[in-house]
Amino acid sequence: MERENRLLSEVLANISTDEYKRLRDSGIPLEEIHESVTRIQERGESFEPDPPGGPWPEPVPFDTVELPPFPVAMLPPPLSSFVAAVAECYQVDAAMPGVLVLGVLAGLFQGKFKMYVKPGFTVELSLYTCAVAAPGERKSPVFQRLTAPLNDYERSRLESDGADIQRNQQERRLLEGRRKAVETQLTKGGGKGFDRSGLELELESLNRELDDFEDMVEFRVLADDTTNEKLIDLLDKHGSMLVASDEAGMFATLRGRYDSNSSIDVYLKGIDGSSIRVDRIGRPSNIIQTPHLSMALGAQPSAILDFINNPTFAGRGLVQRFLYANCKSSAGNRRWKVKDIPDNVLLDYDAMVYRALQMEDGDPTMLYFTDAAQREAERFGNEAERELLDGGRLDFDRSWGNKFPGFVFRIAASFHLCAALADGRDPKGRVEVEWLRAAEAVGWCLAQHTKSIFTEAGADPDVEDAKYVLKRLEAEGEPELSKRELRRICRKFKRADEMTPALKMLEERDYIRMERTSTGGRPSETIRVNPFLLT
């Protein structure tokens, strides 16, 4: 493409656009036209006059963000084959199951492990991930497949633990009932033989027993459409939670209920394990020393743009706590006949999830890098820091970029744990350099996806209009047309003057030239299109 642009530029510096188009329409390749022009130039012969305004330069492109493919092959087993199979089965961009499974892994391992990076830099394994895709892009079946083993495990635990939980809660109710009875006796007093000191001793014993009483609660790891208050209660009860929801859930709740001056501390603190303390009138206080919250969310583009542009969410850093995938649409290219997810791939993924869920809770185990991985972590950390400078890969939002290394180290730890569980190895071993490099590849890919979403969120409406007109001009393929004709093919504009800012922007970038001809009345306007756009 670079060579073709150079040849075209040299051709258009010597012949008019109309002459070039005539030659191309007659079937002469660009290379032959260039050779002919070069020979004429070498002979010193004259060319026909330049087009109005002089030779066409190469147009100045609008800033666009290339979306790299999700590096599925670098994921650890069984994720690589599972993500590829899900993408094939549901005919979706692999970035969708790719980014969402990162959130699922974080929900499995958070609170059980932490990652030591260097002195003063230790990270939790929680993550917030979001797949951004248009309506109809099959987010719901992808969610259902990713979370199926978690739902199955929750149900099996509820069945197996149900009777024990009932007995445990019955014992608590008996103790509370006896304490209330003793308190009533002490309040009312008694007649002859009333043993106050004995009742006081019994009450003291009951209070100690209830203070030390360990409540059994049902096993729970998943939440879907939940409010701020309910999520706090779930974390208080279970300590750890994975919120997995498509666009009908969490983003709609956030956008609708917490639009301004909202209490979003649970989302700000849950990802880093910072303590949460909530006091509410008429309800017990919530004091959560080390909450662990991960999210795997889906969102339509309109919902995520509203979220990103919300001054509360952006200003307090909630927007910058997410890893985003800007999923390419598969509409129009989906095949009817597809391969189902192989049974062995499903079994391997489900088995890894079950093993992770069966790990005992307790004090988190600290993970460490191998020596090679530690050197790679230092190299990567320095690289990420440089990319925050002007023009770097992370300068599009330095608040997000500052969190980027932490995202990568969390992913590396999850990859290590996933691979260890799949292979039956001790997950407490050191994190190999292979998984850090894999996490870097995923991280840089999602950095580009995040940049594209942030760019769209802050896009100038005039720029979007100019891109729309440009696309219509390319589709039309005509070297010139009147403004009236352009208005006819650009149906989003109700009046011709609504196109003026977009046309001005296209003219400034040398995509078009506006020629105004006096007719005695209102001047007519002709739009000449840069031949670069028509090749």
Stockholm file with secondary structure:
# STOCKHOLM 1.0

chainA/1-535         MERENRLLSEVLANISTDEYKRLRDSGIPLEEIHESVTRIQERGESFEPDPPGGPWPEPVPFDTVELPPFPVAMLPPPLSSFVAAVAECYQVDAAMPGVLVLGVLAGLFQGKFKMYVKPGFTVELSLYTCAVAAPGERKSPVFQRLTAPLNDYERSRLESDGADIQRNQQERRLLEGRRKAVETQLTKGGGKGFDRSGLELELESLNRELDDFEDMVEFRVLADDTTNEKLIDLLDKHGSMLVASDEAGMFATLRGRYDSNSSIDVYLKGIDGSSIRVDRIGRPSNIIQTPHLSMALGAQPSAILDFINNPTFAGRGLVQRFLYANCKSSAGNRRWKVKDIPDNVLLDYDAMVYRALQMEDGDPTMLYFTDAAQREAERFGNEAERELLDGGRLDFDRSWGNKFPGFVFRIAASFHLCAALADGRDPKGRVEVEWLRAAEAVGWCLAQHTKSIFTEAGADPDVEDAKYVLKRLEAEGEPELSKRELRRICRKFKRADEMTPALKMLEERDYIRMERTSTGGRPSETIRVNPFLLT
#=GR chainA/1-535 SS CHHHHHHHHHHHTTSCHHHHHHHHHTTCCHHHHHHHHHHHHHHTCCCCCCCTTSSCCCCCCCCCCCCCCCCGGGSCTTHHHHHHHHHHHHTCCTHHHHHHHHHHHHHHHBTTEEEEEETTEEEECCCEEEEECCTTSCHHHHHHHHHHHHHHHHHHHHHHHHHHHHHHHHHHHHHHHHHHHHHHHHHHCCSTTCCHHHHHHHHHHHHHHHHSCCCCCCCCCEECSCCHHHHHHHHHHHSEEEEEECTTSHHHHHHHHCSSSCCCHHHHHHTTTCCEEEEETTEEEEEESSCEEEEEEEECHHHHHHHHTCHHHHHTTSGGGEEEEECCCCTTTCCSSCCCCCHHHHHHHHHHHHHHHTSCCSSCEEECBCHHHHHHHHHHHHHHHHTTSTTSTTTTCHHHHHHHHHHHHHHHHHHHHHHHHHHTCCTTSCBCHHHHHHHHHHHHHHHHHHHHHHHHHTCCHHHHHHHHHHHHHHHHCCSEEEHHHHHHHCTTCSSGGGGHHHHHHHHHTTSEEEEEECCSSSCEEEEEECGGGGC
#=GC SS_cons         CHHHHHHHHHHHTTSCHHHHHHHHHTTCCHHHHHHHHHHHHHHTCCCCCCCTTSSCCCCCCCCCCCCCCCCGGGSCTTHHHHHHHHHHHHTCCTHHHHHHHHHHHHHHHBTTEEEEEETTEEEECCCEEEEECCTTSCHHHHHHHHHHHHHHHHHHHHHHHHHHHHHHHHHHHHHHHHHHHHHHHHHHCCSTTCCHHHHHHHHHHHHHHHHSCCCCCCCCCEECSCCHHHHHHHHHHHSEEEEEECTTSHHHHHHHHCSSSCCCHHHHHHTTTCCEEEEETTEEEEEESSCEEEEEEEECHHHHHHHHTCHHHHHTTSGGGEEEEECCCCTTTCCSSCCCCCHHHHHHHHHHHHHHHTSCCSSCEEECBCHHHHHHHHHHHHHHHHTTSTTSTTTTCHHHHHHHHHHHHHHHHHHHHHHHHHHTCCTTSCBCHHHHHHHHHHHHHHHHHHHHHHHHHTCCHHHHHHHHHHHHHHHHCCSEEEHHHHHHHCTTCSSGGGGHHHHHHHHHTTSEEEEEECCSSSCEEEEEECGGGGC
//
